[in-house]
């Protein structure tokens, strides 16, 4: 099976910023992404969990997108416009896809 290079972008961001982030991804031409709940973790301020929270509004979500390698830099710049104003983290890694027309 032939595979093609792409970039996997993972963004952890506050739930209230998700709509803004989604708009930026759409405007950047990202055709698909997944949003996952983040239920616990550990960061520079220590361990945390959603357990006992009344609502998820203060929580984090993880957004995962796979984009063509040549478009990754412009997507990252666009996403950083939102991320720079909120609690969050973004990482980028190389990946391989079997259907490059989908990214």
Gaussian input, Z-matrix of N, CA and C with variables (Angstrom, degrees):
# hf/3-21g

backbone

0 1
 N
 C     1     B1
 C     2     B2     1     A1
 N     3     B3     2     A2     1     D1
 C     4     B4     3     A3     2     D2
 C     5     B5     4     A4     3     D3
 N     6     B6     5     A5     4     D4
 C     7     B7     6     A6     5     D5
 C     8     B8     7     A7     6     D6
 N     9     B9     8     A8     7     D7
 C    10    B10     9     A9     8     D8
 C    11    B11    10    A10     9     D9
 N    12    B12    11    A11    10    D10
 C    13    B13    12    A12    11    D11
 C    14    B14    13    A13    12    D12
 N    15    B15    14    A14    13    D13
 C    16    B16    15    A15    14    D14
 C    17    B17    16    A16    15    D15
 N    18    B18    17    A17    16    D16
 C    19    B19    18    A18    17    D17
 C    20    B20    19    A19    18    D18
 N    21    B21    20    A20    19    D19
 C    22    B22    21    A21    20    D20
 C    23    B23    22    A22    21    D21
 N    24    B24    23    A23    22    D22
 C    25    B25    24    A24    23    D23
 C    26    B26    25    A25    24    D24
 N    27    B27    26    A26    25    D25
 C    28    B28    27    A27    26    D26
 C    29    B29    28    A28    27    D27
 N    30    B30    29    A29    28    D28
 C    31    B31    30    A30    29    D29
 C    32    B32    31    A31    30    D30
 N    33    B33    32    A32    31    D31
 C    34    B34    33    A33    32    D32
 C    35    B35    34    A34    33    D33
 N    36    B36    35    A35    34    D34
 C    37    B37    36    A36    35    D35
 C    38    B38    37    A37    36    D36
 N    39    B39    38    A38    37    D37
 C    40    B40    39    A39    38    D38
 C    41    B41    40    A40    39    D39
 N    42    B42    41    A41    40    D40
 C    43    B43    42    A42    41    D41
 C    44    B44    43    A43    42    D42
 N    45    B45    44    A44    43    D43
 C    46    B46    45    A45    44    D44
 C    47    B47    46    A46    45    D45
 N    48    B48    47    A47    46    D46
 C    49    B49    48    A48    47    D47
 C    50    B50    49    A49    48    D48
 N    51    B51    50    A50    49    D49
 C    52    B52    51    A51    50    D50
 C    53    B53    52    A52    51    D51
 N    54    B54    53    A53    52    D52
 C    55    B55    54    A54    53    D53
 C    56    B56    55    A55    54    D54
 N    57    B57    56    A56    55    D55
 C    58    B58    57    A57    56    D56
 C    59    B59    58    A58    57    D57
 N    60    B60    59    A59    58    D58
 C    61    B61    60    A60    59    D59
 C    62    B62    61    A61    60    D60
 N    63    B63    62    A62    61    D61
 C    64    B64    63    A63    62    D62
 C    65    B65    64    A64    63    D63
 N    66    B66    65    A65    64    D64
 C    67    B67    66    A66    65    D65
 C    68    B68    67    A67    66    D66
 N    69    B69    68    A68    67    D67
 C    70    B70    69    A69    68    D68
 C    71    B71    70    A70    69    D69
 N    72    B72    71    A71    70    D70
 C    73    B73    72    A72    71    D71
 C    74    B74    73    A73    72    D72
 N    75    B75    74    A74    73    D73
 C    76    B76    75    A75    74    D74
 C    77    B77    76    A76    75    D75
 N    78    B78    77    A77    76    D76
 C    79    B79    78    A78    77    D77
 C    80    B80    79    A79    78    D78
 N    81    B81    80    A80    79    D79
 C    82    B82    81    A81    80    D80
 C    83    B83    82    A82    81    D81
 N    84    B84    83    A83    82    D82
 C    85    B85    84    A84    83    D83
 C    86    B86    85    A85    84    D84
 N    87    B87    86    A86    85    D85
 C    88    B88    87    A87    86    D86
 C    89    B89    88    A88    87    D87
 N    90    B90    89    A89    88    D88
 C    91    B91    90    A90    89    D89
 C    92    B92    91    A91    90    D90
 N    93    B93    92    A92    91    D91
 C    94    B94    93    A93    92    D92
 C    95    B95    94    A94    93    D93
 N    96    B96    95    A95    94    D94
 C    97    B97    96    A96    95    D95
 C    98    B98    97    A97    96    D96
 N    99    B99    98    A98    97    D97
 C   100   B100    99    A99    98    D98
 C   101   B101   100   A100    99    D99
 N   102   B102   101   A101   100   D100
 C   103   B103   102   A102   101   D101
 C   104   B104   103   A103   102   D102
 N   105   B105   104   A104   103   D103
 C   106   B106   105   A105   104   D104
 C   107   B107   106   A106   105   D105
 N   108   B108   107   A107   106   D106
 C   109   B109   108   A108   107   D107
 C   110   B110   109   A109   108   D108
 N   111   B111   110   A110   109   D109
 C   112   B112   111   A111   110   D110
 C   113   B113   112   A112   111   D111
 N   114   B114   113   A113   112   D112
 C   115   B115   114   A114   113   D113
 C   116   B116   115   A115   114   D114
 N   117   B117   116   A116   115   D115
 C   118   B118   117   A117   116   D116
 C   119   B119   118   A118   117   D117
 N   120   B120   119   A119   118   D118
 C   121   B121   120   A120   119   D119
 C   122   B122   121   A121   120   D120
 N   123   B123   122   A122   121   D121
 C   124   B124   123   A123   122   D122
 C   125   B125   124   A124   123   D123
 N   126   B126   125   A125   124   D124
 C   127   B127   126   A126   125   D125
 C   128   B128   127   A127   126   D126
 N   129   B129   128   A128   127   D127
 C   130   B130   129   A129   128   D128
 C   131   B131   130   A130   129   D129
 N   132   B132   131   A131   130   D130
 C   133   B133   132   A132   131   D131
 C   134   B134   133   A133   132   D132
 N   135   B135   134   A134   133   D133
 C   136   B136   135   A135   134   D134
 C   137   B137   136   A136   135   D135
 N   138   B138   137   A137   136   D136
 C   139   B139   138   A138   137   D137
 C   140   B140   139   A139   138   D138
 N   141   B141   140   A140   139   D139
 C   142   B142   141   A141   140   D140
 C   143   B143   142   A142   141   D141
 N   144   B144   143   A143   142   D142
 C   145   B145   144   A144   143   D143
 C   146   B146   145   A145   144   D144
 N   147   B147   146   A146   145   D145
 C   148   B148   147   A147   146   D146
 C   149   B149   148   A148   147   D147
 N   150   B150   149   A149   148   D148
 C   151   B151   150   A150   149   D149
 C   152   B152   151   A151   150   D150
 N   153   B153   152   A152   151   D151
 C   154   B154   153   A153   152   D152
 C   155   B155   154   A154   153   D153
 N   156   B156   155   A155   154   D154
 C   157   B157   156   A156   155   D155
 C   158   B158   157   A157   156   D156
 N   159   B159   158   A158   157   D157
 C   160   B160   159   A159   158   D158
 C   161   B161   160   A160   159   D159
 N   162   B162   161   A161   160   D160
 C   163   B163   162   A162   161   D161
 C   164   B164   163   A163   162   D162
 N   165   B165   164   A164   163   D163
 C   166   B166   165   A165   164   D164
 C   167   B167   166   A166   165   D165
 N   168   B168   167   A167   166   D166
 C   169   B169   168   A168   167   D167
 C   170   B170   169   A169   168   D168
 N   171   B171   170   A170   169   D169
 C   172   B172   171   A171   170   D170
 C   173   B173   172   A172   171   D171
 N   174   B174   173   A173   172   D172
 C   175   B175   174   A174   173   D173
 C   176   B176   175   A175   174   D174
 N   177   B177   176   A176   175   D175
 C   178   B178   177   A177   176   D176
 C   179   B179   178   A178   177   D177
 N   180   B180   179   A179   178   D178
 C   181   B181   180   A180   179   D179
 C   182   B182   181   A181   180   D180
 N   183   B183   182   A182   181   D181
 C   184   B184   183   A183   182   D182
 C   185   B185   184   A184   183   D183
 N   186   B186   185   A185   184   D184
 C   187   B187   186   A186   185   D185
 C   188   B188   187   A187   186   D186
 N   189   B189   188   A188   187   D187
 C   190   B190   189   A189   188   D188
 C   191   B191   190   A190   189   D189
 N   192   B192   191   A191   190   D190
 C   193   B193   192   A192   191   D191
 C   194   B194   193   A193   192   D192
 N   195   B195   194   A194   193   D193
 C   196   B196   195   A195   194   D194
 C   197   B197   196   A196   195   D195
 N   198   B198   197   A197   196   D196
 C   199   B199   198   A198   197   D197
 C   200   B200   199   A199   198   D198
 N   201   B201   200   A200   199   D199
 C   202   B202   201   A201   200   D200
 C   203   B203   202   A202   201   D201
 N   204   B204   203   A203   202   D202
 C   205   B205   204   A204   203   D203
 C   206   B206   205   A205   204   D204
 N   207   B207   206   A206   205   D205
 C   208   B208   207   A207   206   D206
 C   209   B209   208   A208   207   D207
 N   210   B210   209   A209   208   D208
 C   211   B211   210   A210   209   D209
 C   212   B212   211   A211   210   D210
 N   213   B213   212   A212   211   D211
 C   214   B214   213   A213   212   D212
 C   215   B215   214   A214   213   D213
 N   216   B216   215   A215   214   D214
 C   217   B217   216   A216   215   D215
 C   218   B218   217   A217   216   D216
 N   219   B219   218   A218   217   D217
 C   220   B220   219   A219   218   D218
 C   221   B221   220   A220   219   D219
 N   222   B222   221   A221   220   D220
 C   223   B223   222   A222   221   D221
 C   224   B224   223   A223   222   D222
 N   225   B225   224   A224   223   D223
 C   226   B226   225   A225   224   D224
 C   227   B227   226   A226   225   D225
 N   228   B228   227   A227   226   D226
 C   229   B229   228   A228   227   D227
 C   230   B230   229   A229   228   D228
 N   231   B231   230   A230   229   D229
 C   232   B232   231   A231   230   D230
 C   233   B233   232   A232   231   D231
 N   234   B234   233   A233   232   D232
 C   235   B235   234   A234   233   D233
 C   236   B236   235   A235   234   D234
 N   237   B237   236   A236   235   D235
 C   238   B238   237   A237   236   D236
 C   239   B239   238   A238   237   D237
 N   240   B240   239   A239   238   D238
 C   241   B241   240   A240   239   D239
 C   242   B242   241   A241   240   D240
 N   243   B243   242   A242   241   D241
 C   244   B244   243   A243   242   D242
 C   245   B245   244   A244   243   D243
 N   246   B246   245   A245   244   D244
 C   247   B247   246   A246   245   D245
 C   248   B248   247   A247   246   D246
 N   249   B249   248   A248   247   D247
 C   250   B250   249   A249   248   D248
 C   251   B251   250   A250   249   D249
 N   252   B252   251   A251   250   D250
 C   253   B253   252   A252   251   D251
 C   254   B254   253   A253   252   D252
 N   255   B255   254   A254   253   D253
 C   256   B256   255   A255   254   D254
 C   257   B257   256   A256   255   D255
 N   258   B258   257   A257   256   D256
 C   259   B259   258   A258   257   D257
 C   260   B260   259   A259   258   D258
 N   261   B261   260   A260   259   D259
 C   262   B262   261   A261   260   D260
 C   263   B263   262   A262   261   D261
 N   264   B264   263   A263   262   D262
 C   265   B265   264   A264   263   D263
 C   266   B266   265   A265   264   D264
 N   267   B267   266   A266   265   D265
 C   268   B268   267   A267   266   D266
 C   269   B269   268   A268   267   D267
 N   270   B270   269   A269   268   D268
 C   271   B271   270   A270   269   D269
 C   272   B272   271   A271   270   D270
 N   273   B273   272   A272   271   D271
 C   274   B274   273   A273   272   D272
 C   275   B275   274   A274   273   D273
 N   276   B276   275   A275   274   D274
 C   277   B277   276   A276   275   D275
 C   278   B278   277   A277   276   D276
 N   279   B279   278   A278   277   D277
 C   280   B280   279   A279   278   D278
 C   281   B281   280   A280   279   D279
 N   282   B282   281   A281   280   D280
 C   283   B283   282   A282   281   D281
 C   284   B284   283   A283   282   D282
 N   285   B285   284   A284   283   D283
 C   286   B286   285   A285   284   D284
 C   287   B287   286   A286   285   D285
 N   288   B288   287   A287   286   D286
 C   289   B289   288   A288   287   D287
 C   290   B290   289   A289   288   D288
 N   291   B291   290   A290   289   D289
 C   292   B292   291   A291   290   D290
 C   293   B293   292   A292   291   D291
 N   294   B294   293   A293   292   D292
 C   295   B295   294   A294   293   D293
 C   296   B296   295   A295   294   D294
 N   297   B297   296   A296   295   D295
 C   298   B298   297   A297   296   D296
 C   299   B299   298   A298   297   D297
 N   300   B300   299   A299   298   D298
 C   301   B301   300   A300   299   D299
 C   302   B302   301   A301   300   D300
 N   303   B303   302   A302   301   D301
 C   304   B304   303   A303   302   D302
 C   305   B305   304   A304   303   D303
 N   306   B306   305   A305   304   D304
 C   307   B307   306   A306   305   D305
 C   308   B308   307   A307   306   D306

   B1=1.4488
   B2=1.5265
   B3=1.3030
   B4=1.4535
   B5=1.5267
   B6=1.3306
   B7=1.4615
   B8=1.5220
   B9=1.3192
   B10=1.4579
   B11=1.5313
   B12=1.3345
   B13=1.4660
   B14=1.5250
   B15=1.3282
   B16=1.4640
   B17=1.5281
   B18=1.3052
   B19=1.4622
   B20=1.5264
   B21=1.3236
   B22=1.4647
   B23=1.5270
   B24=1.3207
   B25=1.4582
   B26=1.5238
   B27=1.3218
   B28=1.4612
   B29=1.5213
   B30=1.3179
   B31=1.4579
   B32=1.5278
   B33=1.3107
   B34=1.4575
   B35=1.5194
   B36=1.3309
   B37=1.4539
   B38=1.5257
   B39=1.3246
   B40=1.4582
   B41=1.5308
   B42=1.3193
   B43=1.4529
   B44=1.5296
   B45=1.3313
   B46=1.4739
   B47=1.5389
   B48=1.3182
   B49=1.4709
   B50=1.5258
   B51=1.3227
   B52=1.4680
   B53=1.5214
   B54=1.3224
   B55=1.4762
   B56=1.5185
   B57=1.3249
   B58=1.4779
   B59=1.5210
   B60=1.3126
   B61=1.4566
   B62=1.5252
   B63=1.3165
   B64=1.4699
   B65=1.5235
   B66=1.3364
   B67=1.4798
   B68=1.5206
   B69=1.3341
   B70=1.4658
   B71=1.5255
   B72=1.3214
   B73=1.4652
   B74=1.5231
   B75=1.3255
   B76=1.4647
   B77=1.5295
   B78=1.3373
   B79=1.4633
   B80=1.5291
   B81=1.3263
   B82=1.4621
   B83=1.5222
   B84=1.3235
   B85=1.4549
   B86=1.5171
   B87=1.3293
   B88=1.4619
   B89=1.5225
   B90=1.3300
   B91=1.4628
   B92=1.5185
   B93=1.3123
   B94=1.4560
   B95=1.5131
   B96=1.3069
   B97=1.4608
   B98=1.5233
   B99=1.3061
   B100=1.4577
   B101=1.5173
   B102=1.3316
   B103=1.4559
   B104=1.5210
   B105=1.3284
   B106=1.4593
   B107=1.5260
   B108=1.3360
   B109=1.4602
   B110=1.5232
   B111=1.3104
   B112=1.4602
   B113=1.5261
   B114=1.3341
   B115=1.4580
   B116=1.5245
   B117=1.3156
   B118=1.4593
   B119=1.5201
   B120=1.3338
   B121=1.4573
   B122=1.5125
   B123=1.3054
   B124=1.4547
   B125=1.5119
   B126=1.3106
   B127=1.4533
   B128=1.5086
   B129=1.3113
   B130=1.4659
   B131=1.5244
   B132=1.3392
   B133=1.4611
   B134=1.5247
   B135=1.3239
   B136=1.4598
   B137=1.5195
   B138=1.3180
   B139=1.4633
   B140=1.5240
   B141=1.3293
   B142=1.4524
   B143=1.5226
   B144=1.3265
   B145=1.4582
   B146=1.5180
   B147=1.3131
   B148=1.4579
   B149=1.5329
   B150=1.3038
   B151=1.4605
   B152=1.5251
   B153=1.3018
   B154=1.4478
   B155=1.5228
   B156=1.3255
   B157=1.4683
   B158=1.5264
   B159=1.3030
   B160=1.4627
   B161=1.5175
   B162=1.3294
   B163=1.4643
   B164=1.5222
   B165=1.3223
   B166=1.4596
   B167=1.5205
   B168=1.3419
   B169=1.4668
   B170=1.5214
   B171=1.3057
   B172=1.4559
   B173=1.5050
   B174=1.3117
   B175=1.4511
   B176=1.5067
   B177=1.3081
   B178=1.4576
   B179=1.5228
   B180=1.3276
   B181=1.4602
   B182=1.5185
   B183=1.3182
   B184=1.4592
   B185=1.5212
   B186=1.3130
   B187=1.4595
   B188=1.5229
   B189=1.3258
   B190=1.4557
   B191=1.5264
   B192=1.3226
   B193=1.4671
   B194=1.5213
   B195=1.3108
   B196=1.4563
   B197=1.5216
   B198=1.3297
   B199=1.4657
   B200=1.5233
   B201=1.3130
   B202=1.4565
   B203=1.5303
   B204=1.3031
   B205=1.4686
   B206=1.5206
   B207=1.3132
   B208=1.4692
   B209=1.5221
   B210=1.3303
   B211=1.4684
   B212=1.5199
   B213=1.3118
   B214=1.4653
   B215=1.5289
   B216=1.3118
   B217=1.4664
   B218=1.5237
   B219=1.3252
   B220=1.4657
   B221=1.5239
   B222=1.3287
   B223=1.4596
   B224=1.5251
   B225=1.3222
   B226=1.4643
   B227=1.5193
   B228=1.3114
   B229=1.4640
   B230=1.5273
   B231=1.3175
   B232=1.4514
   B233=1.5305
   B234=1.3187
   B235=1.4592
   B236=1.5202
   B237=1.3118
   B238=1.4635
   B239=1.5234
   B240=1.3302
   B241=1.4617
   B242=1.5269
   B243=1.3206
   B244=1.4602
   B245=1.5263
   B246=1.3068
   B247=1.4603
   B248=1.5246
   B249=1.3112
   B250=1.4611
   B251=1.5265
   B252=1.3267
   B253=1.4683
   B254=1.5316
   B255=1.3245
   B256=1.4607
   B257=1.5234
   B258=1.3289
   B259=1.4583
   B260=1.5168
   B261=1.3175
   B262=1.4473
   B263=1.5075
   B264=1.3100
   B265=1.4542
   B266=1.5189
   B267=1.3189
   B268=1.4582
   B269=1.5161
   B270=1.3351
   B271=1.4670
   B272=1.5214
   B273=1.3224
   B274=1.4577
   B275=1.5156
   B276=1.3127
   B277=1.4625
   B278=1.5194
   B279=1.3115
   B280=1.4561
   B281=1.5167
   B282=1.3210
   B283=1.4560
   B284=1.5275
   B285=1.3075
   B286=1.4632
   B287=1.5139
   B288=1.3223
   B289=1.4609
   B290=1.5135
   B291=1.3278
   B292=1.4667
   B293=1.5265
   B294=1.3319
   B295=1.4669
   B296=1.5261
   B297=1.3276
   B298=1.4651
   B299=1.5225
   B300=1.2998
   B301=1.4604
   B302=1.5231
   B303=1.3320
   B304=1.4568
   B305=1.5133
   B306=1.3285
   B307=1.4557
   B308=1.4918
   A1=108.92
   A2=116.45
   A3=121.11
   A4=110.21
   A5=115.49
   A6=120.62
   A7=109.94
   A8=115.74
   A9=122.21
   A10=109.37
   A11=117.94
   A12=120.15
   A13=112.22
   A14=114.75
   A15=122.07
   A16=107.35
   A17=116.59
   A18=122.25
   A19=108.91
   A20=115.29
   A21=121.99
   A22=107.06
   A23=116.26
   A24=121.95
   A25=107.66
   A26=115.33
   A27=121.10
   A28=108.42
   A29=115.57
   A30=121.49
   A31=108.37
   A32=116.58
   A33=122.17
   A34=105.93
   A35=116.66
   A36=120.26
   A37=110.31
   A38=115.89
   A39=121.52
   A40=110.01
   A41=115.97
   A42=121.10
   A43=113.85
   A44=119.91
   A45=118.80
   A46=114.17
   A47=117.93
   A48=121.19
   A49=112.82
   A50=117.74
   A51=120.76
   A52=112.84
   A53=118.55
   A54=120.08
   A55=110.95
   A56=117.00
   A57=120.44
   A58=109.95
   A59=116.59
   A60=120.69
   A61=110.82
   A62=117.17
   A63=121.22
   A64=111.35
   A65=116.45
   A66=119.95
   A67=110.80
   A68=117.28
   A69=120.91
   A70=110.78
   A71=117.06
   A72=119.80
   A73=110.21
   A74=117.17
   A75=121.18
   A76=111.13
   A77=116.77
   A78=120.93
   A79=111.57
   A80=117.03
   A81=121.48
   A82=112.26
   A83=116.69
   A84=120.21
   A85=114.95
   A86=117.50
   A87=120.13
   A88=106.94
   A89=116.55
   A90=120.70
   A91=113.85
   A92=117.68
   A93=119.67
   A94=111.67
   A95=115.69
   A96=121.22
   A97=107.28
   A98=116.43
   A99=122.60
   A100=109.16
   A101=115.91
   A102=122.42
   A103=107.52
   A104=115.39
   A105=121.40
   A106=109.86
   A107=118.10
   A108=119.10
   A109=110.39
   A110=116.45
   A111=122.12
   A112=105.02
   A113=117.04
   A114=119.94
   A115=113.82
   A116=117.88
   A117=121.01
   A118=108.31
   A119=114.93
   A120=119.13
   A121=111.36
   A122=113.61
   A123=120.14
   A124=108.19
   A125=115.81
   A126=121.68
   A127=110.09
   A128=116.20
   A129=119.55
   A130=113.42
   A131=117.49
   A132=119.76
   A133=112.58
   A134=117.08
   A135=120.91
   A136=113.13
   A137=115.36
   A138=121.81
   A139=110.57
   A140=115.72
   A141=121.21
   A142=108.61
   A143=116.10
   A144=121.82
   A145=109.19
   A146=116.72
   A147=121.40
   A148=111.22
   A149=117.08
   A150=121.15
   A151=110.75
   A152=115.85
   A153=120.96
   A154=114.82
   A155=117.62
   A156=120.75
   A157=109.22
   A158=117.11
   A159=121.20
   A160=110.79
   A161=117.17
   A162=121.42
   A163=108.62
   A164=115.46
   A165=120.80
   A166=111.76
   A167=117.76
   A168=121.71
   A169=113.25
   A170=117.88
   A171=120.43
   A172=113.36
   A173=117.16
   A174=121.51
   A175=114.11
   A176=114.19
   A177=121.88
   A178=110.25
   A179=114.98
   A180=122.08
   A181=107.73
   A182=115.02
   A183=121.37
   A184=107.32
   A185=116.39
   A186=122.15
   A187=106.84
   A188=116.46
   A189=121.63
   A190=108.54
   A191=116.16
   A192=122.12
   A193=108.87
   A194=116.22
   A195=122.03
   A196=106.54
   A197=116.05
   A198=121.13
   A199=110.14
   A200=115.58
   A201=120.66
   A202=109.52
   A203=116.40
   A204=121.58
   A205=112.55
   A206=117.28
   A207=120.43
   A208=113.06
   A209=118.48
   A210=121.62
   A211=113.03
   A212=117.28
   A213=121.45
   A214=113.01
   A215=118.33
   A216=120.80
   A217=112.16
   A218=118.00
   A219=120.05
   A220=110.95
   A221=117.90
   A222=121.12
   A223=109.81
   A224=117.21
   A225=121.30
   A226=111.32
   A227=117.61
   A228=121.17
   A229=110.72
   A230=117.04
   A231=121.63
   A232=111.26
   A233=116.72
   A234=121.56
   A235=110.66
   A236=117.69
   A237=120.49
   A238=111.56
   A239=117.94
   A240=120.58
   A241=110.90
   A242=117.49
   A243=121.90
   A244=110.44
   A245=116.35
   A246=121.73
   A247=112.73
   A248=117.69
   A249=120.92
   A250=112.69
   A251=117.66
   A252=121.71
   A253=113.00
   A254=117.15
   A255=120.87
   A256=110.72
   A257=115.09
   A258=119.75
   A259=106.84
   A260=117.08
   A261=118.41
   A262=113.57
   A263=114.27
   A264=123.15
   A265=108.25
   A266=116.45
   A267=120.49
   A268=108.47
   A269=115.83
   A270=120.19
   A271=108.88
   A272=114.94
   A273=122.05
   A274=107.96
   A275=116.31
   A276=119.59
   A277=109.71
   A278=114.83
   A279=120.70
   A280=108.80
   A281=116.12
   A282=120.85
   A283=108.13
   A284=116.57
   A285=122.83
   A286=107.54
   A287=116.69
   A288=121.86
   A289=109.69
   A290=116.11
   A291=119.91
   A292=112.42
   A293=116.74
   A294=120.23
   A295=109.48
   A296=117.72
   A297=120.97
   A298=113.69
   A299=118.81
   A300=120.69
   A301=112.32
   A302=117.51
   A303=122.78
   A304=112.79
   A305=118.29
   A306=120.65
   A307=107.62
   D1=132.65
   D2=179.95
   D3=-85.91
   D4=137.36
   D5=176.08
   D6=-120.58
   D7=161.80
   D8=-175.64
   D9=-131.66
   D10=144.72
   D11=-178.39
   D12=-70.18
   D13=145.58
   D14=176.78
   D15=-154.39
   D16=178.48
   D17=177.94
   D18=-121.37
   D19=134.82
   D20=175.26
   D21=-101.27
   D22=122.80
   D23=179.93
   D24=-111.04
   D25=125.41
   D26=177.22
   D27=-117.58
   D28=129.21
   D29=-177.04
   D30=-127.03
   D31=125.16
   D32=172.91
   D33=-106.82
   D34=123.17
   D35=-174.25
   D36=-148.18
   D37=157.35
   D38=177.50
   D39=-62.04
   D40=138.11
   D41=-178.96
   D42=-53.58
   D43=-41.22
   D44=179.69
   D45=-60.93
   D46=-19.83
   D47=-179.91
   D48=-91.97
   D49=-1.13
   D50=-174.89
   D51=-60.32
   D52=-41.17
   D53=-179.90
   D54=-62.37
   D55=-43.16
   D56=178.68
   D57=-63.13
   D58=-43.38
   D59=179.26
   D60=-63.27
   D61=-43.64
   D62=178.94
   D63=-59.99
   D64=-41.43
   D65=177.35
   D66=-61.70
   D67=-43.02
   D68=179.39
   D69=-63.15
   D70=-42.88
   D71=178.47
   D72=-62.12
   D73=-44.85
   D74=178.87
   D75=-60.67
   D76=-46.06
   D77=-179.34
   D78=-66.59
   D79=-24.62
   D80=179.47
   D81=-84.09
   D82=-1.85
   D83=178.75
   D84=85.51
   D85=14.25
   D86=176.54
   D87=-73.35
   D88=121.12
   D89=-172.82
   D90=-88.46
   D91=-12.47
   D92=179.22
   D93=-164.83
   D94=146.95
   D95=176.31
   D96=-160.13
   D97=163.04
   D98=178.51
   D99=-119.22
   D100=144.54
   D101=177.62
   D102=-116.47
   D103=125.87
   D104=-177.54
   D105=-122.74
   D106=142.26
   D107=175.97
   D108=-72.32
   D109=143.92
   D110=173.99
   D111=-108.07
   D112=116.79
   D113=-172.26
   D114=-100.07
   D115=-18.56
   D116=179.19
   D117=-166.43
   D118=165.72
   D119=177.97
   D120=176.95
   D121=-169.08
   D122=177.04
   D123=-146.18
   D124=135.95
   D125=-179.62
   D126=-136.57
   D127=-162.61
   D128=-176.25
   D129=-66.26
   D130=-19.23
   D131=176.52
   D132=-96.80
   D133=6.34
   D134=177.44
   D135=108.31
   D136=-171.41
   D137=-178.37
   D138=-75.73
   D139=150.91
   D140=177.10
   D141=-148.39
   D142=161.38
   D143=177.09
   D144=-151.52
   D145=155.39
   D146=175.93
   D147=-80.25
   D148=-11.34
   D149=-177.15
   D150=-53.90
   D151=131.26
   D152=179.60
   D153=86.36
   D154=-6.53
   D155=178.03
   D156=-72.49
   D157=139.57
   D158=179.01
   D159=-73.13
   D160=-40.11
   D161=177.35
   D162=-131.51
   D163=165.78
   D164=177.70
   D165=-90.71
   D166=2.91
   D167=-174.08
   D168=-58.16
   D169=-31.05
   D170=-179.51
   D171=-91.47
   D172=3.20
   D173=-175.47
   D174=-84.02
   D175=-176.43
   D176=178.46
   D177=-112.75
   D178=155.93
   D179=170.75
   D180=-128.02
   D181=156.08
   D182=174.13
   D183=-110.07
   D184=129.63
   D185=178.23
   D186=-114.59
   D187=125.78
   D188=-177.50
   D189=-119.76
   D190=127.07
   D191=178.25
   D192=-133.91
   D193=148.58
   D194=173.53
   D195=-119.62
   D196=125.71
   D197=-176.65
   D198=-129.01
   D199=159.23
   D200=175.38
   D201=-61.39
   D202=140.19
   D203=-176.10
   D204=-53.77
   D205=-40.34
   D206=-176.46
   D207=-71.77
   D208=-15.01
   D209=178.93
   D210=-100.82
   D211=-9.04
   D212=-171.94
   D213=-57.89
   D214=-45.81
   D215=-175.52
   D216=-60.55
   D217=-42.74
   D218=179.80
   D219=-68.35
   D220=-35.91
   D221=176.62
   D222=-64.82
   D223=-44.49
   D224=-179.93
   D225=-60.15
   D226=-43.98
   D227=179.18
   D228=-62.01
   D229=-42.25
   D230=179.89
   D231=-65.45
   D232=-44.76
   D233=179.57
   D234=-64.71
   D235=-37.41
   D236=-177.95
   D237=-64.16
   D238=-26.90
   D239=175.81
   D240=-57.60
   D241=-37.41
   D242=178.13
   D243=-82.61
   D244=-47.40
   D245=-174.82
   D246=-61.69
   D247=-33.75
   D248=-177.00
   D249=-65.17
   D250=-17.41
   D251=-178.19
   D252=-100.66
   D253=1.25
   D254=-174.39
   D255=-136.73
   D256=165.35
   D257=171.06
   D258=-67.43
   D259=131.60
   D260=178.85
   D261=171.05
   D262=177.52
   D263=-176.78
   D264=-149.34
   D265=144.32
   D266=176.76
   D267=-132.56
   D268=137.69
   D269=174.89
   D270=-132.76
   D271=155.18
   D272=-179.34
   D273=-132.75
   D274=136.23
   D275=177.41
   D276=-141.60
   D277=156.23
   D278=175.74
   D279=-75.46
   D280=143.36
   D281=174.39
   D282=-146.31
   D283=176.93
   D284=178.83
   D285=-128.55
   D286=139.27
   D287=178.98
   D288=-122.18
   D289=154.54
   D290=178.70
   D291=-96.10
   D292=-16.34
   D293=178.66
   D294=-127.90
   D295=83.53
   D296=-174.52
   D297=-63.34
   D298=-22.48
   D299=179.12
   D300=-68.57
   D301=-12.65
   D302=-179.86
   D303=-87.46
   D304=-12.67
   D305=-178.58
   D306=-109.98

